[in-house]
Amino acid sequence: MGVAVVVVFAVLIGLVAVVFWLQRRAPTVWSRFAEAHELSWCSSPPTAGVISGEWKGTPIRVSQESAIGSELTRGPAIFRVAVVPAVPEGLVITPARVGYDAYHRGASRVPSGDATFDGAFGVYGERGENMARILTPEVRSALLAYIEHHERIVLFRGDLIITQSLPPINPRVLSEVLDRMTVLARVLGAAVSAEVVRGEGFGEAESS
């Protein structure tokens, strides 16, 4: 029993050390990544580092927050990719599970009419009919495929957002995450454009 406890403790210490190393290593890798891809890099509290600019024509922002009250402990990596043209103001899409209430508190849920999609995602907004118009089969399919194979993703304040507890330190992984997020952003943007071209617009949301 005593040996087992020692082994478990040693493994835990090793995992903590790996996590700490990954968190501290990220800014160095990220700054080089930003330079290689002609993106902006900034490192100043409260963030441990921020990459910003355009990824293949789409505005992006990748940040690693410093833990509150600590300059040594780093928080998760947060990826934000803008949807262009802008989605209706107030539209929120989150995974349909506990833990995402803060994004849509007080908003009404908007059914898409697709049981599979509504079981996987919650869509929220004040103008339900306006919001539902961009939930095209292409948008629903793209969102379902994304969470089936990749990270949980949120649409909030016009940005697609994912959070990774361990910041990626492999440039290839950074590129892959940004690639698939920008592809999804373009699908959403195309749905918005189609509504505008048809002259439907989104009422008050159209000017957002």
Secondary structure, DSSP 4 states (H G I P E B T S, - for coil): -HHHHHHHHHHHHHHHHHHHHHHHHHHHHHHHHHHHTT-EEE--TTEEEEEEEEETTEEEEEEEEEPTT-SSSEEEEEEEEE-SSPPPTT-EEEESSTT-HHHHTTPPB---S-HHHHHHEEEE-SSHHHHHTT--HHHHHHHHHHHHHS---EEETTEEEEEESS----HHHHHHHHHHHHHHHHHHHHHHHHHHHTT---GGGGG-
